[in-house]
Amino acid sequence: MTYPDSDRKDAATHIVADLGGSMRLTVIGCGYLGAVHAAAMASIGHEVVGIDVDPRKIDALSRGEAPFFEPDLEDLLAGGVASGRLSFTTDMSQAAGSRVHFIAVGTPQQQGGYAADLTYVNGAVDALLPYLRPGDVVAGKSTVPVGTAAELAPRIEATGAALVWNPEFLREGWAVKDTVEPDRLVVGLGHSSGADPAAVTGTDAAALLREVYHPAVAAGTPFIVTDWSTAELVKVAANAFLATKISFINAMAEIAEVTGADVTQLADAIGHDVRIGRRFLGAGIGFGGGCLPKDIRAFSARAEELGRGESVAFLREVDAINLRRRDRAVELVVQAFGGSVFEKRVAVLGAAFKPFSDDIRDSPALDVAVRLRGLGADVVVTDPAAIDNARRVHPQLTYITDRDEAIRDADAVVLVTEWDEYRRQLSPEHASSLTAGRIIVDGRNGLDAAAWRAAGWTYFGMGRP
């Protein structure tokens, strides 16, 4: 699978051949963020060693195999490993000798609370400390609560190294492109303790990060130098804004559903206002994944700790609106059957939280499927990439890889992840030849309602008449 503008991306990944600037880098944490970052940095000419505590993950990456689905990543991994520029290990001592050490570990939501769990961040820094030398730069990429860098800095600066915060802005499904061709680069600087005359200063650290990202900087990507706190806030503020925009249009969908308005036309109309824009105004079953839900909750928790909880109190409602849309999707299916889904065969199109990904973390799609089964429906789930992950978490559901087999004999079809296989390539006429019923619930408002209705289907959208 490639991107529509893959030619432009390929050109960017090879620009390093003309620009030079190769250096040795370490990426600590080889999950989604770290694996992509390591492979992308190797693709622009750097020598990169990825380090993780999970030997199975390291074994797969060392063979050039991605342990998760992300378009174009496996090609990048295979090319980097074959070239010798990219290697993976569980041995932290291999970090010695790198100029820049990227921290790319997870910051999950704490058990029993909203705050971010920094266990992996602190563990990565502690393990790295013995191998730092004066002049090194530690670059945090993990999404962390504001104030984290200031807490980590004394330990790092005592070695003569510098700490910068360099947040990531990856979109799952587009992560390779977003790393090689970022829309902005943010580097948050602190200060050097001055304990070692060879200690790197903030200015030196910024210059080194410019060199790391030289192809993107040369191509005109904005390079924004700020302080630690601002850099930490940039990522969580961006996610909070996107989540708010999505929940805003879903709140409008709730109003549309009781007034007979069409939220898709509403979004089109207000989206023409350049101050608002149309992107992220797609009403549906809401957002999920490993970033937006946990990040807005962690932001709320951190604001409370700072005594400014009222400043982001609206994020609690953003979260609540988002979760209500899952309820509404289930209600529509029940409504379509006159009040009960018991023993009705329901085909659920999608398991991943978004297309071009196999990520099922906090997936609205799977949540809807599980709730329908809990109401007694015979639920069949299909997805081009996420079935294995979904089956591990929810083995009680029935999974069928082939789309047509999944909808065969279904009494209703529910679109919950907007893969092209469902949104663009499944015609109502073809579906009619396979299903037992003619009920379609469009949880993403991605289908042509008029076309499905014209083909004899009872169509239900989110916030649509």
C-alpha positions, 0 to 999 in steps of 0.5 A, a space after each residue: 500500500 502506498 500513499 497518493 503522493 508517494 512520488 513526492 515522499 520518495 523524492 524527500 527520502 532520497 534528498 540526503 544523498 545530495 545533502 550529506 550530514 549523516 550521524 549516529 543516532 539512538 532511538 529508545 523504545 521501538 513501538 509505533 513511534 520509535 520503530 517509525 522514527 528509527 526507520 525514517 532516520 536511517 532512510 535519510 542517511 543516518 546510522 541508527 540503533 533502535 533499543 527496546 526491552 522486548 526481544 520478540 519485537 527486536 527480532 522482528 525489526 532486525 529482520 526488517 519486519 514491522 510488528 504492526 501495520 503501517 503503510 510503507 514502513 516495512 519497505 523502509 525497515 528492510 531497506 535500512 537493515 539491508 544497508 547496514 544503517 539500521 540495527 536493533 538491540 535489547 542492549 542499552 550499551 549500544 547507545 554509547 557513541 551516538 550523538 543524539 538519543 531519542 526517547 520514544 517510549 509509551 506514556 499510557 494512561 495510569 491504572 485507575 486514573 487519568 494521568 500519564 504513566 511516566 514509568 517507561 520514560 523514567 526507566 529509559 532515561 535511567 538506563 541511558 545515563 551510564 552511556 551518555 557523554 559530554 556533548 550528547 543530546 537526549 531528545 524526548 519525543 514521547 508525549 508527556 505532561 508539561 514539566 516532565 523535561 524539567 524533572 528529567 534534566 538534572 540527571 541528564 545534565 549531570 553527565 554533560 549531555 543536554 535535554 531537548 524536547 522534540 514532540 512527534 506529530 504522527 498520524 497513524 496510516 501516514 507516519 512514514 510521510 509525517 516523519 520524513 516530511 513533517 509539517 513542522 519541527 519543534 525543539 524545546 530547549 532548557 539550559 546546561 548545568 555548566 558542570 562540564 566545560 564540554 557540556 552541550 548548550 541549548 544553542 548547540 543542541 538546536 543546531 544538532 537537531 537541525 542537522 539531524 532533520 537537514 533534508 526537511 529543514 532544507 525543504 522549508 519545514 518550519 523549525 521552531 525553537 522554544 522552551 521545554 514547557 512550550 514544546 511539551 504543551 504543543 503536542 497535547 494542545 494540538 491533540 486537545 484542539 483536534 479532539 475538540 473539533 471532532 466532538 464539536 461536530 458530533 455535538 452538532 450531530 446530536 442536535 441535528 438528530 432531534 431537529 431533522 437537520 443534516 450534519 454533513 451539510 452543516 459541516 460543509 457550510 461552516 467548513 467554507 469559513 476559512 477560520 473554521 475549515 472542513 477538516 476534522 468536521 466529520 461527524 460519526 462514532 468519534 475518535 479513538 486510538 492510543 493518542 487522543 483519548 489518553 492525551 486529553 485525559 492526561 492534559 486534564 489531570 496535569 491541569 488539575 495538578 497545576 491548579 488550573 483544572 478549570 482552564 481545560 474543564 471543557 475537555 471532560 465534555 469533549 471526552 463525554 461527547 465522544 463516548 456518547 456517539 458510540 452509544 448512538 451507533 448502537 442505538 441506531 442498529 437497535 432502532 433499525 430492528 424495531 427495538 431488539 437485535 437479539 439473534 440478528 446477524 450484524 456485519 461490522 465493517 472495521 475493527 481498527 480505530 481508523 483506516 490504514 492502521 491495525 491499531 485497536 486501542 480504544 477503538 470505537 469500531 470494536 466497542 460498537 461490535 462488543 456492545 451489539 454482541 452483548 445485546 444478543 446480536 450475532 456479530 461478524 467483524 471484518 477488517 483488512 489489517 486489524 483482525 489479529 489484534 482484535 481477536 486477541 482482545 475480544 475473542 468472543 467475536 466472530 472474525 472473517 477476513 473477506 469482506 463479502 463473506 463477512 456480509 453474507 446473510 447479514 441482516 444489517 451492515 454497520 460501517 465503523 472504520 472508513 476503509 476504502 474497501 467499505 466506503 468506496 468499493 462496496 456498492 449497494 447493488 453488490 451488497 444486496 446480492 449477498 445480505 439477507 437484510 437491507 439495513 445499513 448503519 453508516 457510523 462514519 457518514 462515509 457512504 452515499 445515502 441517496 445511492 443506498 436508499 435508491 438500491 432499496 436499503 434503509 440507511 441510517 447516518 450519524 446526525 443525518 435525516 
